[in-house]
Every structure is written in structure tokens, then in C-alpha cells.
Amino acid sequence: MAAKKPAAPELIKTYRAPAPDLRTREELAEILRVDGRYVERLIAKNKITHVKIGRKCLFVMDDIKSFIDSHRVWAEPSYLLDLPEF
């Protein structure tokens, strides 16, 4: 009679939070459509939120979107442009 195989160990399922969508300096420059030196100035002056790991600076996509939204310039409503000055 053949020996029974041991039961396969059950896999333990663990929950992992989704990793943040991180971007590099070069990717940030491409997203903002600016020069890499401008990104370096933003980092040096702490004008953009970033994650620093060793020498590497990474940017969370949600922070990039917030940065873009904070620099949005809204146009004046056209009905205000037609008012006579007093």
C-alpha cells in the first residue's frame, strides 16, 4: 500500500494595502511639461510634497494632482467683463 501524501499547506491570504502611485523626478518633469531643473528648484524650496528615501525623491500622484490644482488660474466670468466702470 502506498503512503498517503501529506496535505498541502493552506495558503495564508494576507491583505496588503495598495501601493501608492509613485513617480520619479523625470516623470514629474514630463507630467508638468517642465525642465528637470524646475523640478529640482521645487524640491529644494519644498514647494511640492515629496517622499525622500535616501537620495531618491519620489512623488505620489495624488500630491502631483493637488499641486497642479493649487496652481490653477481661473478666468473671470464674461459677464463681469462687460460692466461699465464707475
Gaussian input, Z-matrix of N, CA and C with variables (Angstrom, degrees):
# hf/3-21g

backbone

0 1
 N
 C     1     B1
 C     2     B2     1     A1
 N     3     B3     2     A2     1     D1
 C     4     B4     3     A3     2     D2
 C     5     B5     4     A4     3     D3
 N     6     B6     5     A5     4     D4
 C     7     B7     6     A6     5     D5
 C     8     B8     7     A7     6     D6
 N     9     B9     8     A8     7     D7
 C    10    B10     9     A9     8     D8
 C    11    B11    10    A10     9     D9
 N    12    B12    11    A11    10    D10
 C    13    B13    12    A12    11    D11
 C    14    B14    13    A13    12    D12
 N    15    B15    14    A14    13    D13
 C    16    B16    15    A15    14    D14
 C    17    B17    16    A16    15    D15
 N    18    B18    17    A17    16    D16
 C    19    B19    18    A18    17    D17
 C    20    B20    19    A19    18    D18
 N    21    B21    20    A20    19    D19
 C    22    B22    21    A21    20    D20
 C    23    B23    22    A22    21    D21
 N    24    B24    23    A23    22    D22
 C    25    B25    24    A24    23    D23
 C    26    B26    25    A25    24    D24
 N    27    B27    26    A26    25    D25
 C    28    B28    27    A27    26    D26
 C    29    B29    28    A28    27    D27
 N    30    B30    29    A29    28    D28
 C    31    B31    30    A30    29    D29
 C    32    B32    31    A31    30    D30
 N    33    B33    32    A32    31    D31
 C    34    B34    33    A33    32    D32
 C    35    B35    34    A34    33    D33
 N    36    B36    35    A35    34    D34
 C    37    B37    36    A36    35    D35
 C    38    B38    37    A37    36    D36
 N    39    B39    38    A38    37    D37
 C    40    B40    39    A39    38    D38
 C    41    B41    40    A40    39    D39
 N    42    B42    41    A41    40    D40
 C    43    B43    42    A42    41    D41
 C    44    B44    43    A43    42    D42
 N    45    B45    44    A44    43    D43
 C    46    B46    45    A45    44    D44
 C    47    B47    46    A46    45    D45
 N    48    B48    47    A47    46    D46
 C    49    B49    48    A48    47    D47
 C    50    B50    49    A49    48    D48
 N    51    B51    50    A50    49    D49
 C    52    B52    51    A51    50    D50
 C    53    B53    52    A52    51    D51
 N    54    B54    53    A53    52    D52
 C    55    B55    54    A54    53    D53
 C    56    B56    55    A55    54    D54
 N    57    B57    56    A56    55    D55
 C    58    B58    57    A57    56    D56
 C    59    B59    58    A58    57    D57
 N    60    B60    59    A59    58    D58
 C    61    B61    60    A60    59    D59
 C    62    B62    61    A61    60    D60
 N    63    B63    62    A62    61    D61
 C    64    B64    63    A63    62    D62
 C    65    B65    64    A64    63    D63
 N    66    B66    65    A65    64    D64
 C    67    B67    66    A66    65    D65
 C    68    B68    67    A67    66    D66
 N    69    B69    68    A68    67    D67
 C    70    B70    69    A69    68    D68
 C    71    B71    70    A70    69    D69
 N    72    B72    71    A71    70    D70
 C    73    B73    72    A72    71    D71
 C    74    B74    73    A73    72    D72
 N    75    B75    74    A74    73    D73
 C    76    B76    75    A75    74    D74
 C    77    B77    76    A76    75    D75
 N    78    B78    77    A77    76    D76
 C    79    B79    78    A78    77    D77
 C    80    B80    79    A79    78    D78
 N    81    B81    80    A80    79    D79
 C    82    B82    81    A81    80    D80
 C    83    B83    82    A82    81    D81
 N    84    B84    83    A83    82    D82
 C    85    B85    84    A84    83    D83
 C    86    B86    85    A85    84    D84
 N    87    B87    86    A86    85    D85
 C    88    B88    87    A87    86    D86
 C    89    B89    88    A88    87    D87
 N    90    B90    89    A89    88    D88
 C    91    B91    90    A90    89    D89
 C    92    B92    91    A91    90    D90
 N    93    B93    92    A92    91    D91
 C    94    B94    93    A93    92    D92
 C    95    B95    94    A94    93    D93
 N    96    B96    95    A95    94    D94
 C    97    B97    96    A96    95    D95
 C    98    B98    97    A97    96    D96
 N    99    B99    98    A98    97    D97
 C   100   B100    99    A99    98    D98
 C   101   B101   100   A100    99    D99
 N   102   B102   101   A101   100   D100
 C   103   B103   102   A102   101   D101
 C   104   B104   103   A103   102   D102
 N   105   B105   104   A104   103   D103
 C   106   B106   105   A105   104   D104
 C   107   B107   106   A106   105   D105
 N   108   B108   107   A107   106   D106
 C   109   B109   108   A108   107   D107
 C   110   B110   109   A109   108   D108
 N   111   B111   110   A110   109   D109
 C   112   B112   111   A111   110   D110
 C   113   B113   112   A112   111   D111
 N   114   B114   113   A113   112   D112
 C   115   B115   114   A114   113   D113
 C   116   B116   115   A115   114   D114
 N   117   B117   116   A116   115   D115
 C   118   B118   117   A117   116   D116
 C   119   B119   118   A118   117   D117
 N   120   B120   119   A119   118   D118
 C   121   B121   120   A120   119   D119
 C   122   B122   121   A121   120   D120
 N   123   B123   122   A122   121   D121
 C   124   B124   123   A123   122   D122
 C   125   B125   124   A124   123   D123
 N   126   B126   125   A125   124   D124
 C   127   B127   126   A126   125   D125
 C   128   B128   127   A127   126   D126
 N   129   B129   128   A128   127   D127
 C   130   B130   129   A129   128   D128
 C   131   B131   130   A130   129   D129
 N   132   B132   131   A131   130   D130
 C   133   B133   132   A132   131   D131
 C   134   B134   133   A133   132   D132
 N   135   B135   134   A134   133   D133
 C   136   B136   135   A135   134   D134
 C   137   B137   136   A136   135   D135
 N   138   B138   137   A137   136   D136
 C   139   B139   138   A138   137   D137
 C   140   B140   139   A139   138   D138
 N   141   B141   140   A140   139   D139
 C   142   B142   141   A141   140   D140
 C   143   B143   142   A142   141   D141
 N   144   B144   143   A143   142   D142
 C   145   B145   144   A144   143   D143
 C   146   B146   145   A145   144   D144
 N   147   B147   146   A146   145   D145
 C   148   B148   147   A147   146   D146
 C   149   B149   148   A148   147   D147
 N   150   B150   149   A149   148   D148
 C   151   B151   150   A150   149   D149
 C   152   B152   151   A151   150   D150
 N   153   B153   152   A152   151   D151
 C   154   B154   153   A153   152   D152
 C   155   B155   154   A154   153   D153
 N   156   B156   155   A155   154   D154
 C   157   B157   156   A156   155   D155
 C   158   B158   157   A157   156   D156
 N   159   B159   158   A158   157   D157
 C   160   B160   159   A159   158   D158
 C   161   B161   160   A160   159   D159
 N   162   B162   161   A161   160   D160
 C   163   B163   162   A162   161   D161
 C   164   B164   163   A163   162   D162
 N   165   B165   164   A164   163   D163
 C   166   B166   165   A165   164   D164
 C   167   B167   166   A166   165   D165
 N   168   B168   167   A167   166   D166
 C   169   B169   168   A168   167   D167
 C   170   B170   169   A169   168   D168
 N   171   B171   170   A170   169   D169
 C   172   B172   171   A171   170   D170
 C   173   B173   172   A172   171   D171
 N   174   B174   173   A173   172   D172
 C   175   B175   174   A174   173   D173
 C   176   B176   175   A175   174   D174
 N   177   B177   176   A176   175   D175
 C   178   B178   177   A177   176   D176
 C   179   B179   178   A178   177   D177
 N   180   B180   179   A179   178   D178
 C   181   B181   180   A180   179   D179
 C   182   B182   181   A181   180   D180
 N   183   B183   182   A182   181   D181
 C   184   B184   183   A183   182   D182
 C   185   B185   184   A184   183   D183
 N   186   B186   185   A185   184   D184
 C   187   B187   186   A186   185   D185
 C   188   B188   187   A187   186   D186
 N   189   B189   188   A188   187   D187
 C   190   B190   189   A189   188   D188
 C   191   B191   190   A190   189   D189
 N   192   B192   191   A191   190   D190
 C   193   B193   192   A192   191   D191
 C   194   B194   193   A193   192   D192
 N   195   B195   194   A194   193   D193
 C   196   B196   195   A195   194   D194
 C   197   B197   196   A196   195   D195
 N   198   B198   197   A197   196   D196
 C   199   B199   198   A198   197   D197
 C   200   B200   199   A199   198   D198
 N   201   B201   200   A200   199   D199
 C   202   B202   201   A201   200   D200
 C   203   B203   202   A202   201   D201
 N   204   B204   203   A203   202   D202
 C   205   B205   204   A204   203   D203
 C   206   B206   205   A205   204   D204
 N   207   B207   206   A206   205   D205
 C   208   B208   207   A207   206   D206
 C   209   B209   208   A208   207   D207
 N   210   B210   209   A209   208   D208
 C   211   B211   210   A210   209   D209
 C   212   B212   211   A211   210   D210
 N   213   B213   212   A212   211   D211
 C   214   B214   213   A213   212   D212
 C   215   B215   214   A214   213   D213
 N   216   B216   215   A215   214   D214
 C   217   B217   216   A216   215   D215
 C   218   B218   217   A217   216   D216
 N   219   B219   218   A218   217   D217
 C   220   B220   219   A219   218   D218
 C   221   B221   220   A220   219   D219
 N   222   B222   221   A221   220   D220
 C   223   B223   222   A222   221   D221
 C   224   B224   223   A223   222   D222
 N   225   B225   224   A224   223   D223
 C   226   B226   225   A225   224   D224
 C   227   B227   226   A226   225   D225
 N   228   B228   227   A227   226   D226
 C   229   B229   228   A228   227   D227
 C   230   B230   229   A229   228   D228
 N   231   B231   230   A230   229   D229
 C   232   B232   231   A231   230   D230
 C   233   B233   232   A232   231   D231
 N   234   B234   233   A233   232   D232
 C   235   B235   234   A234   233   D233
 C   236   B236   235   A235   234   D234
 N   237   B237   236   A236   235   D235
 C   238   B238   237   A237   236   D236
 C   239   B239   238   A238   237   D237
 N   240   B240   239   A239   238   D238
 C   241   B241   240   A240   239   D239
 C   242   B242   241   A241   240   D240
 N   243   B243   242   A242   241   D241
 C   244   B244   243   A243   242   D242
 C   245   B245   244   A244   243   D243
 N   246   B246   245   A245   244   D244
 C   247   B247   246   A246   245   D245
 C   248   B248   247   A247   246   D246
 N   249   B249   248   A248   247   D247
 C   250   B250   249   A249   248   D248
 C   251   B251   250   A250   249   D249
 N   252   B252   251   A251   250   D250
 C   253   B253   252   A252   251   D251
 C   254   B254   253   A253   252   D252
 N   255   B255   254   A254   253   D253
 C   256   B256   255   A255   254   D254
 C   257   B257   256   A256   255   D255

   B1=1.4271
   B2=1.5349
   B3=1.3280
   B4=1.4633
   B5=1.5208
   B6=1.3142
   B7=1.4683
   B8=1.5284
   B9=1.3086
   B10=1.4654
   B11=1.5288
   B12=1.3258
   B13=1.4594
   B14=1.5299
   B15=1.3112
   B16=1.4617
   B17=1.5284
   B18=1.2879
   B19=1.4654
   B20=1.5274
   B21=1.3133
   B22=1.4648
   B23=1.5280
   B24=1.3168
   B25=1.4722
   B26=1.5234
   B27=1.3216
   B28=1.4589
   B29=1.5184
   B30=1.3030
   B31=1.4603
   B32=1.5173
   B33=1.2894
   B34=1.4576
   B35=1.5126
   B36=1.2985
   B37=1.4539
   B38=1.5226
   B39=1.2990
   B40=1.4566
   B41=1.5164
   B42=1.3113
   B43=1.4588
   B44=1.5167
   B45=1.2692
   B46=1.4577
   B47=1.5175
   B48=1.2983
   B49=1.4622
   B50=1.5225
   B51=1.3203
   B52=1.4604
   B53=1.5305
   B54=1.2985
   B55=1.4601
   B56=1.5260
   B57=1.3224
   B58=1.4665
   B59=1.5210
   B60=1.3003
   B61=1.4620
   B62=1.5268
   B63=1.3324
   B64=1.4616
   B65=1.5185
   B66=1.3299
   B67=1.4743
   B68=1.5197
   B69=1.3147
   B70=1.4615
   B71=1.5282
   B72=1.3361
   B73=1.4819
   B74=1.5252
   B75=1.3200
   B76=1.4622
   B77=1.5310
   B78=1.3313
   B79=1.4634
   B80=1.5183
   B81=1.3505
   B82=1.4580
   B83=1.5217
   B84=1.3220
   B85=1.4654
   B86=1.5284
   B87=1.3149
   B88=1.4619
   B89=1.5227
   B90=1.3427
   B91=1.4599
   B92=1.5272
   B93=1.3500
   B94=1.4685
   B95=1.5219
   B96=1.3278
   B97=1.4685
   B98=1.5247
   B99=1.3442
   B100=1.4566
   B101=1.5207
   B102=1.3215
   B103=1.4500
   B104=1.5294
   B105=1.3034
   B106=1.4517
   B107=1.5228
   B108=1.3374
   B109=1.4692
   B110=1.5240
   B111=1.3344
   B112=1.4611
   B113=1.5299
   B114=1.3146
   B115=1.4664
   B116=1.5257
   B117=1.3326
   B118=1.4632
   B119=1.5249
   B120=1.3308
   B121=1.4715
   B122=1.5215
   B123=1.3356
   B124=1.4668
   B125=1.5282
   B126=1.3243
   B127=1.4607
   B128=1.5293
   B129=1.3318
   B130=1.4708
   B131=1.5275
   B132=1.3411
   B133=1.4675
   B134=1.5278
   B135=1.3301
   B136=1.4699
   B137=1.5306
   B138=1.3137
   B139=1.4603
   B140=1.5187
   B141=1.3300
   B142=1.4588
   B143=1.5315
   B144=1.3102
   B145=1.4597
   B146=1.5214
   B147=1.3342
   B148=1.4638
   B149=1.5176
   B150=1.3196
   B151=1.4621
   B152=1.5172
   B153=1.3160
   B154=1.4605
   B155=1.5230
   B156=1.3112
   B157=1.4571
   B158=1.5216
   B159=1.3268
   B160=1.4608
   B161=1.5178
   B162=1.3105
   B163=1.4705
   B164=1.5198
   B165=1.2951
   B166=1.4637
   B167=1.5238
   B168=1.3145
   B169=1.4601
   B170=1.5233
   B171=1.3143
   B172=1.4536
   B173=1.5220
   B174=1.3153
   B175=1.4556
   B176=1.5142
   B177=1.3303
   B178=1.4600
   B179=1.5247
   B180=1.3194
   B181=1.4584
   B182=1.5347
   B183=1.3246
   B184=1.4710
   B185=1.5243
   B186=1.3306
   B187=1.4718
   B188=1.5207
   B189=1.3227
   B190=1.4710
   B191=1.5230
   B192=1.3308
   B193=1.4642
   B194=1.5239
   B195=1.3412
   B196=1.4652
   B197=1.5292
   B198=1.3244
   B199=1.4666
   B200=1.5268
   B201=1.3141
   B202=1.4649
   B203=1.5216
   B204=1.3314
   B205=1.4649
   B206=1.5219
   B207=1.3300
   B208=1.4665
   B209=1.5239
   B210=1.3144
   B211=1.4579
   B212=1.5331
   B213=1.2959
   B214=1.4637
   B215=1.5178
   B216=1.3125
   B217=1.4586
   B218=1.5172
   B219=1.3199
   B220=1.4637
   B221=1.5230
   B222=1.3065
   B223=1.4598
   B224=1.5233
   B225=1.3247
   B226=1.4566
   B227=1.5171
   B228=1.3402
   B229=1.4619
   B230=1.5280
   B231=1.3048
   B232=1.4658
   B233=1.5256
   B234=1.3438
   B235=1.4645
   B236=1.5304
   B237=1.3076
   B238=1.4588
   B239=1.5173
   B240=1.3016
   B241=1.4505
   B242=1.5185
   B243=1.3145
   B244=1.4488
   B245=1.5357
   B246=1.3144
   B247=1.4571
   B248=1.5348
   B249=1.3433
   B250=1.4707
   B251=1.5304
   B252=1.3184
   B253=1.4595
   B254=1.5190
   B255=1.3146
   B256=1.4692
   B257=1.4943
   A1=108.93
   A2=116.33
   A3=122.08
   A4=110.02
   A5=114.90
   A6=119.95
   A7=109.31
   A8=114.73
   A9=119.23
   A10=110.02
   A11=113.67
   A12=119.05
   A13=108.52
   A14=116.59
   A15=117.68
   A16=109.44
   A17=114.64
   A18=119.52
   A19=109.38
   A20=114.16
   A21=119.22
   A22=108.92
   A23=116.09
   A24=117.71
   A25=109.79
   A26=114.26
   A27=118.48
   A28=109.12
   A29=114.36
   A30=118.73
   A31=108.51
   A32=115.11
   A33=119.39
   A34=107.44
   A35=115.11
   A36=119.93
   A37=108.27
   A38=114.71
   A39=119.36
   A40=108.90
   A41=115.10
   A42=120.01
   A43=108.75
   A44=115.31
   A45=120.74
   A46=108.33
   A47=114.56
   A48=119.15
   A49=107.94
   A50=116.51
   A51=118.24
   A52=110.58
   A53=115.85
   A54=120.49
   A55=109.21
   A56=117.35
   A57=119.01
   A58=110.13
   A59=114.97
   A60=121.64
   A61=107.52
   A62=116.89
   A63=122.00
   A64=111.35
   A65=115.06
   A66=121.79
   A67=109.24
   A68=116.37
   A69=122.51
   A70=109.73
   A71=115.76
   A72=120.63
   A73=110.59
   A74=116.07
   A75=120.31
   A76=110.61
   A77=116.01
   A78=119.64
   A79=110.89
   A80=117.24
   A81=120.52
   A82=110.69
   A83=116.90
   A84=120.66
   A85=110.41
   A86=116.42
   A87=120.52
   A88=110.92
   A89=117.40
   A90=121.09
   A91=110.44
   A92=116.13
   A93=120.51
   A94=112.42
   A95=116.17
   A96=122.78
   A97=110.89
   A98=114.27
   A99=121.24
   A100=108.75
   A101=114.71
   A102=121.57
   A103=110.27
   A104=117.12
   A105=121.96
   A106=113.09
   A107=116.64
   A108=120.07
   A109=111.08
   A110=116.96
   A111=120.23
   A112=110.07
   A113=117.07
   A114=121.69
   A115=109.49
   A116=117.51
   A117=121.19
   A118=111.19
   A119=117.13
   A120=120.35
   A121=110.88
   A122=117.22
   A123=120.52
   A124=110.63
   A125=116.28
   A126=121.22
   A127=110.22
   A128=116.49
   A129=121.16
   A130=111.83
   A131=116.29
   A132=120.72
   A133=112.43
   A134=117.19
   A135=122.98
   A136=111.73
   A137=116.18
   A138=121.83
   A139=112.39
   A140=117.22
   A141=121.43
   A142=108.33
   A143=115.71
   A144=120.79
   A145=109.17
   A146=115.24
   A147=119.48
   A148=110.28
   A149=114.42
   A150=122.80
   A151=106.19
   A152=116.20
   A153=119.25
   A154=109.03
   A155=116.13
   A156=123.03
   A157=106.10
   A158=115.50
   A159=119.49
   A160=108.82
   A161=116.35
   A162=121.15
   A163=112.62
   A164=115.74
   A165=120.81
   A166=111.20
   A167=116.69
   A168=122.62
   A169=107.37
   A170=115.32
   A171=120.85
   A172=108.65
   A173=116.08
   A174=122.04
   A175=109.13
   A176=116.21
   A177=122.17
   A178=107.11
   A179=116.51
   A180=121.09
   A181=112.01
   A182=118.48
   A183=120.55
   A184=111.01
   A185=117.31
   A186=120.75
   A187=111.02
   A188=116.91
   A189=120.72
   A190=109.31
   A191=116.37
   A192=119.96
   A193=111.17
   A194=116.95
   A195=120.98
   A196=110.48
   A197=116.48
   A198=120.69
   A199=110.39
   A200=116.46
   A201=120.61
   A202=110.22
   A203=117.44
   A204=120.90
   A205=111.82
   A206=117.59
   A207=119.87
   A208=112.42
   A209=117.92
   A210=121.54
   A211=112.54
   A212=115.75
   A213=120.03
   A214=110.07
   A215=116.69
   A216=122.56
   A217=107.42
   A218=115.09
   A219=120.14
   A220=110.23
   A221=116.05
   A222=121.97
   A223=109.24
   A224=114.94
   A225=118.86
   A226=108.84
   A227=117.24
   A228=119.20
   A229=110.07
   A230=116.74
   A231=120.89
   A232=112.37
   A233=118.59
   A234=119.23
   A235=110.96
   A236=119.48
   A237=121.26
   A238=111.32
   A239=117.66
   A240=120.67
   A241=112.20
   A242=119.14
   A243=122.79
   A244=113.21
   A245=118.13
   A246=120.40
   A247=109.91
   A248=116.70
   A249=118.84
   A250=109.58
   A251=114.95
   A252=119.47
   A253=109.52
   A254=117.23
   A255=121.74
   A256=110.96
   D1=135.89
   D2=-178.66
   D3=-79.49
   D4=144.89
   D5=179.31
   D6=-72.86
   D7=144.20
   D8=178.64
   D9=-71.81
   D10=142.69
   D11=175.61
   D12=-73.68
   D13=142.15
   D14=176.07
   D15=-67.36
   D16=147.62
   D17=-179.96
   D18=-63.83
   D19=142.82
   D20=178.42
   D21=-65.95
   D22=137.69
   D23=179.10
   D24=-64.92
   D25=142.97
   D26=179.04
   D27=-73.67
   D28=138.23
   D29=177.03
   D30=-79.05
   D31=133.31
   D32=177.79
   D33=-90.15
   D34=121.61
   D35=179.29
   D36=-90.25
   D37=124.74
   D38=178.18
   D39=-115.14
   D40=149.26
   D41=178.40
   D42=-93.33
   D43=129.77
   D44=175.13
   D45=-120.63
   D46=130.79
   D47=176.86
   D48=-65.64
   D49=145.78
   D50=179.31
   D51=-62.63
   D52=139.50
   D53=179.40
   D54=-69.72
   D55=144.43
   D56=178.62
   D57=-66.73
   D58=150.28
   D59=179.70
   D60=-79.38
   D61=97.33
   D62=-175.49
   D63=-96.71
   D64=145.14
   D65=178.24
   D66=-126.61
   D67=153.33
   D68=178.08
   D69=-89.16
   D70=175.09
   D71=177.87
   D72=-60.42
   D73=-42.69
   D74=-178.18
   D75=-64.84
   D76=-41.47
   D77=178.85
   D78=-66.61
   D79=-37.63
   D80=177.16
   D81=-62.75
   D82=-44.33
   D83=178.37
   D84=-59.49
   D85=-39.49
   D86=179.37
   D87=-68.40
   D88=-41.78
   D89=179.75
   D90=-63.14
   D91=-44.52
   D92=-178.65
   D93=-80.39
   D94=-11.39
   D95=-177.90
   D96=58.71
   D97=48.68
   D98=178.59
   D99=-129.70
   D100=172.43
   D101=178.21
   D102=-76.44
   D103=152.63
   D104=179.30
   D105=-60.62
   D106=-29.99
   D107=178.73
   D108=-66.26
   D109=-33.84
   D110=177.16
   D111=-64.92
   D112=-41.05
   D113=177.10
   D114=-61.82
   D115=-41.62
   D116=178.14
   D117=-60.87
   D118=-39.64
   D119=178.55
   D120=-67.31
   D121=-39.45
   D122=177.47
   D123=-60.23
   D124=-41.23
   D125=179.80
   D126=-67.57
   D127=-47.30
   D128=-176.52
   D129=-61.20
   D130=-35.83
   D131=-178.51
   D132=-93.75
   D133=6.63
   D134=-177.77
   D135=52.29
   D136=42.69
   D137=178.86
   D138=-87.94
   D139=-14.53
   D140=178.75
   D141=-131.93
   D142=137.78
   D143=179.98
   D144=-68.69
   D145=132.98
   D146=179.99
   D147=-146.44
   D148=163.26
   D149=177.76
   D150=-109.70
   D151=123.83
   D152=-178.93
   D153=-108.15
   D154=119.58
   D155=177.58
   D156=-123.28
   D157=104.39
   D158=-174.09
   D159=65.19
   D160=-125.35
   D161=177.07
   D162=-91.91
   D163=-7.36
   D164=-174.59
   D165=-87.89
   D166=131.78
   D167=174.43
   D168=-107.33
   D169=128.64
   D170=177.70
   D171=-122.94
   D172=154.92
   D173=-175.28
   D174=-126.85
   D175=129.93
   D176=177.75
   D177=-80.75
   D178=134.20
   D179=-175.55
   D180=-57.92
   D181=-37.07
   D182=177.81
   D183=-62.63
   D184=-36.84
   D185=177.45
   D186=-68.61
   D187=-36.45
   D188=177.54
   D189=-63.47
   D190=-44.06
   D191=179.00
   D192=-62.74
   D193=-39.98
   D194=177.98
   D195=-64.76
   D196=-40.31
   D197=178.22
   D198=-61.23
   D199=-44.59
   D200=179.52
   D201=-63.75
   D202=-45.15
   D203=179.93
   D204=-62.88
   D205=-35.12
   D206=-179.06
   D207=-71.63
   D208=-15.50
   D209=179.12
   D210=-104.82
   D211=11.52
   D212=179.99
   D213=-73.17
   D214=135.12
   D215=177.43
   D216=-109.90
   D217=119.24
   D218=-177.13
   D219=-88.90
   D220=140.22
   D221=177.71
   D222=-76.67
   D223=150.15
   D224=175.94
   D225=-72.22
   D226=144.93
   D227=176.17
   D228=-61.57
   D229=139.92
   D230=-174.86
   D231=-63.60
   D232=-27.78
   D233=-179.11
   D234=-69.34
   D235=-20.50
   D236=177.13
   D237=-79.92
   D238=-22.66
   D239=-179.10
   D240=-75.39
   D241=-21.53
   D242=-175.92
   D243=-92.36
   D244=-0.19
   D245=-177.51
   D246=-76.11
   D247=138.53
   D248=176.62
   D249=-72.16
   D250=148.24
   D251=178.26
   D252=-83.60
   D253=145.95
   D254=-179.15
   D255=-104.15

